[in-house]
Amino acid sequence: MHIENEDLILDKIPTEDAEWWKILKFAQHTFNGFQVHGSVGKCGEVATKVIEKKTESLTDLRTCLFFLVRQSRFTGEDSHESTERELVRRIRENVSRGNFA
């Protein structure tokens, strides 16, 4: 079930130290970066900008989390867990400040 940014509440966002499956579920079941950006390539470009700390928008943070989780699922390796946990922390910060853009 897709959840729009403005409908996110902290109770629905796992914490960075949550059980791993909760972060995966949040990343994949509340947002679809491919639909939002129109392609895998564009989604990857946004993810790169987030990792390089060139953007902090809530949509871009969620895109990056979605992209990294999907990438891990596709490759069978989860080498991004610490980054994904950091993204969850940053998403929670945006929501707590009311930054829904």
N, C-alpha and C positions, 0 to 999 in steps of 0.2 A: 504494500500500500504506500503510494507516494505521499509524502508529507511536505507541503509547501513550507518555505522558510518561515513565513510569518505565523505558521501554525505550530512550529517547534516550541516545545517547553522542556525545561531542564529535566523533568521527570522522565521524558521519553528519549533522552540522549544518554548513552552509557558514559560512565566516567572513564578516564584514561587507564585506571587500574581494574576495570570490570573484567569479568570472564571474557575470554577471547571471542567466543561464539556470539556474545551480545554485541560486540563491536562489528563483527562480520554481518550480523543480521541487520543492524542499524544501517551500515554502509550500503548494503545491497537491496534492502526491502523498503527503504524510505526515500530513495533518490535514484534516478537513472541518468547518469551523466551523458550517456550516448544520446538519449532523447533530448535532453536539455541543449546539448551543443551540436547535435546533428550528425556526428561521426565519431569514430574511435580516435581518429587522428587529432581532431579538435579537442577532444577530451584529454588526450595526452599532452597537447600543448598547454592547456590550462593547468594540468597537474605539474608540469615542469615549472611554470611560473610560480605556483604555490610553493614548491620545494625550494626554489631559489629566493623565496620570500619577496617576490615582486608584486604579490597581490594577497590580500587578507579578506576578500569579500566572502560572505557566508556561502554563496553559491559556488565560488571557486574552491573553498575548503572542502565542501561536500563533494565536488567533482573529483578532487584529488583523492580523497578517501575512497570513493567509489572506484576510481580508476585503479588504484593500487591493490585494492581487494580483488577486483576482477582479474588484474594481471597475475596476482598470486594464484588465483584459482585456475587460470589458464595454464600457467607454467608448472603448477604443483609445488612451488617453493614460496615460502613466506619470508622473504628477506627484508620486508618493509615494516615488520610489526612495531618497532619503536617509532617510526615515522607515523604510522597509522594511529598509534596511541597519542602522539603529539597532536595530530590533526583533530582527534576527538576533543582534546583539551582546548584547542583553539576554537573549535565550533562552539563548545559550551561557553567560552568567554564571549564570543560574539552574541550568542543568544542572551546571556545574562545582562549584557549591555544594551540589548534591544537593537543590535546591528543586524538587520534582516536582509540587507541588500547583498 
